[in-house]
Structure formats: C-alpha cells, structure tokens
Amino acid sequence: MTLGIVFNVVLLPKFGGTINLEYLSAVCKLVIMISFIGLVLVCLGVSEFDKPENFEGLNVKKEPLKVKDMVAVLKENKPLQCYVAAAASDKIAQVTASQAVITTMMGGIIIGNMGLSSILEWFLCCHRLYLQFLVQDMQESTEVRKQLPHGQRYVWYWVQS
C-alpha cells in the first residue's frame, strides 16, 4: 500500500506521469533494494530462535493422517462446511479485488489519476483496519471469544483475516 503511494505519487510524476521503461526500471530497482533489506532484517531477527533445541517436538513419530479421516470430518461437520464455503468465496472476492488490472482500471482509467487513486486506497485501507479491529472487539465480547486465552484471541483474529 505504502509503496503504491510512493510509486504513483512520487516516482510517476518524475518520469513524465506515464508508465514507461525508465519508470518500471526505477520501480524494479527500488523493490529489489527494499526486498533485500527486508530479507537481511528477517534473517537477523530469526537467527536467535532458529536453533535445533527449539524444534525438539518435531522428531516425535505421529500417526499419519488418512484421506478417509479428512473426508469424514468434512462430511459430518456442518459448521466446518459453512466456514470453508465462506472462506473460499471471501478469498475469491479478495483476490479479484486485489488484482492490479482492477486497481489500474479504477484509478488510471475511470478516475484518470493513479496518484489520487493510491491515496484513496490508503484511506480505504485505514478504514478497513479500523473496522476489523472494531469487529474484533465486538467478537471478543461473545461467549466463544471469552473461552480463549487473551493471546490466542489476537492470533485467531490474524489467522482469520
């Protein structure tokens, strides 16, 4: 989101306001530099925990899961079926809305200004985050959320989104 604003508001006007080879080259170099910096930071952050003694429980032999067991769970669990259907349809909508072609059509063709489109997307992202946290707080007040320890509530929230 932030890189989209940088690309379309800062870099695009420097290259004549049109997407050309020089602009794409600058974007590519910038993305590669940021990715490399992120990779180095992740490696430094994980190195403290990436030790064999932290993975002792993985060597325990476990009974293999069979397809028959998985099918039985899916057949007999109506709430799980509803959850899978809702998650699948939500994922299709999310992937469709996040495609570059859709945002380019909305921002570049319909609105006519990619920079303004990027800024509007940033504001919409802030509102979406606010609403997600508001709904999370509302969900925590239900009985199901009260049964989870406090730390697991937030982990479950991020797993769902």
BATI-725500 format. One record per residue (C-alpha): residue number from 1; x, y, z; residue in three letters. Coordinates in Angstrom, 1 decimal, padded with zeros to 4 digits. Layout:
BEGIN
num x y z residu
NUM X Y Z Ala
...
END
This chain:
BEGIN
num x y z residu
1 000.0 000.0 000.0 Met
2 002.7 002.5 001.0 Thr
3 004.9 001.5 -001.9 Leu
4 002.0 002.0 -004.3 Gly
5 001.6 005.6 -003.0 Ile
6 005.4 006.2 -003.3 Val
7 005.4 004.7 -006.8 Phe
8 002.3 006.6 -008.1 Asn
9 002.6 009.9 -006.2 Val
10 006.4 010.4 -006.0 Val
11 008.1 008.4 -008.8 Leu
12 005.5 008.5 -011.6 Leu
13 005.5 012.3 -011.9 Pro
14 009.3 012.3 -012.1 Lys
15 009.0 010.1 -015.2 Phe
16 006.5 012.2 -017.1 Gly
17 003.4 010.9 -015.5 Gly
18 003.3 007.8 -017.7 Thr
19 004.3 004.3 -017.1 Ile
20 007.4 003.8 -019.3 Asn
21 010.6 001.8 -019.3 Leu
22 012.6 004.2 -017.1 Glu
23 009.8 004.3 -014.5 Tyr
24 009.5 000.5 -014.4 Leu
25 013.2 000.2 -014.1 Ser
26 013.3 002.6 -011.2 Ala
27 010.4 000.7 -009.5 Val
28 012.1 -002.6 -010.0 Cys
29 015.4 -001.4 -008.5 Lys
30 013.6 000.1 -005.5 Leu
31 011.6 -003.1 -004.9 Val
32 014.7 -005.2 -005.1 Ile
33 016.6 -002.9 -002.6 Met
34 013.7 -002.9 -000.2 Ile
35 013.3 -006.7 -000.5 Ser
36 017.0 -007.2 000.2 Phe
37 016.8 -005.0 003.3 Ile
38 013.8 -006.9 004.5 Gly
39 015.5 -010.2 003.9 Leu
40 018.5 -009.2 005.9 Val
41 016.3 -007.9 008.8 Leu
42 014.3 -011.2 008.8 Val
43 017.4 -013.3 008.9 Cys
44 018.8 -011.2 011.8 Leu
45 015.5 -011.4 013.7 Gly
46 015.0 -015.2 013.2 Val
47 018.6 -016.2 013.9 Ser
48 018.1 -016.0 017.6 Glu
49 015.3 -018.5 017.5 Phe
50 016.4 -020.8 014.6 Asp
51 018.2 -023.3 016.7 Lys
52 017.8 -027.1 016.9 Pro
53 016.8 -027.1 020.6 Glu
54 013.7 -025.0 019.7 Asn
55 012.4 -027.8 017.4 Phe
56 012.6 -030.8 019.8 Glu
57 008.9 -031.8 019.5 Gly
58 009.1 -032.3 015.7 Leu
59 011.1 -035.5 015.9 Asn
60 008.2 -037.4 017.7 Val
61 006.6 -040.1 015.5 Lys
62 002.9 -039.4 014.8 Lys
63 000.2 -041.5 013.2 Glu
64 -000.2 -040.4 009.6 Pro
65 -003.5 -038.7 008.7 Leu
66 -005.5 -040.5 006.1 Lys
67 -007.7 -039.1 003.4 Val
68 -010.6 -041.2 004.8 Lys
69 -010.4 -039.3 008.2 Asp
70 -010.4 -035.9 006.5 Met
71 -013.4 -036.8 004.3 Val
72 -015.3 -038.0 007.4 Ala
73 -014.6 -034.7 009.2 Val
74 -015.8 -032.7 006.2 Leu
75 -018.9 -034.8 005.8 Lys
76 -020.1 -034.7 009.4 Glu
77 -019.2 -031.2 010.4 Asn
78 -021.8 -028.7 009.1 Lys
79 -020.2 -025.6 010.7 Pro
80 -016.9 -026.5 009.1 Leu
81 -018.6 -026.9 005.7 Gln
82 -020.1 -023.4 006.1 Cys
83 -016.8 -022.0 007.2 Tyr
84 -015.0 -023.5 004.2 Val
85 -017.6 -022.1 001.8 Ala
86 -017.5 -018.7 003.3 Ala
87 -013.7 -018.6 003.3 Ala
88 -013.5 -019.8 -000.3 Ala
89 -015.9 -017.1 -001.5 Ser
90 -014.2 -014.4 000.5 Asp
91 -010.8 -015.4 -000.9 Lys
92 -012.1 -015.3 -004.4 Ile
93 -013.5 -011.8 -003.8 Ala
94 -010.3 -010.7 -002.1 Gln
95 -008.1 -012.0 -005.0 Val
96 -010.3 -010.4 -007.6 Thr
97 -010.3 -007.0 -005.8 Ala
98 -006.6 -007.0 -005.3 Ser
99 -005.6 -007.7 -008.9 Gln
100 -003.5 -005.0 -010.5 Ala
101 -005.8 -004.8 -013.5 Val
102 -008.8 -003.9 -011.3 Ile
103 -006.9 -001.1 -009.4 Thr
104 -005.4 000.2 -012.7 Thr
105 -008.9 000.3 -014.3 Met
106 -010.4 002.1 -011.3 Met
107 -007.5 004.5 -010.8 Gly
108 -006.0 005.1 -014.1 Gly
109 -008.9 004.8 -016.5 Ile
110 -012.1 005.7 -014.6 Ile
111 -010.6 008.3 -012.1 Ile
112 -007.8 009.3 -014.5 Gly
113 -005.2 009.9 -011.8 Asn
114 -003.1 007.0 -010.4 Met
115 -001.6 009.2 -007.7 Gly
116 -005.1 010.2 -006.3 Leu
117 -006.2 006.6 -006.7 Ser
118 -003.3 005.4 -004.5 Ser
119 -004.0 008.0 -001.8 Ile
120 -007.7 007.0 -001.8 Leu
121 -006.7 003.3 -001.5 Glu
122 -004.6 004.2 001.5 Trp
123 -007.5 005.9 003.2 Phe
124 -009.8 003.0 002.5 Leu
125 -007.2 000.6 004.0 Cys
126 -007.1 002.7 007.2 Cys
127 -010.9 002.5 007.4 His
128 -010.8 -001.3 006.8 Arg
129 -008.3 -001.8 009.5 Leu
130 -010.4 000.3 011.9 Tyr
131 -013.5 -001.7 011.1 Leu
132 -011.6 -005.0 011.5 Gln
133 -010.4 -004.0 015.0 Phe
134 -013.9 -002.8 015.9 Leu
135 -015.4 -006.1 014.8 Val
136 -012.7 -008.0 016.7 Gln
137 -013.6 -006.1 019.9 Asp
138 -017.2 -006.9 019.3 Met
139 -016.4 -010.6 018.7 Gln
140 -014.4 -010.8 021.9 Glu
141 -017.4 -009.9 023.9 Ser
142 -019.2 -013.1 022.8 Thr
143 -019.0 -016.3 024.8 Glu
144 -016.9 -018.1 022.3 Val
145 -014.2 -015.5 022.4 Arg
146 -014.3 -015.4 026.2 Lys
147 -013.3 -019.0 026.3 Gln
148 -010.0 -018.3 024.5 Leu
149 -006.9 -017.0 026.5 Pro
150 -006.2 -013.4 025.7 His
151 -003.2 -014.0 023.4 Gly
152 -005.0 -016.6 021.3 Gln
153 -007.8 -014.2 020.5 Arg
154 -005.4 -012.0 018.5 Tyr
155 -003.7 -014.9 016.9 Val
156 -007.1 -016.3 015.8 Trp
157 -008.0 -012.9 014.5 Tyr
158 -005.0 -012.7 012.3 Trp
159 -005.4 -016.3 011.1 Val
160 -009.0 -015.4 010.0 Gln
161 -008.0 -012.4 008.0 Ser
END
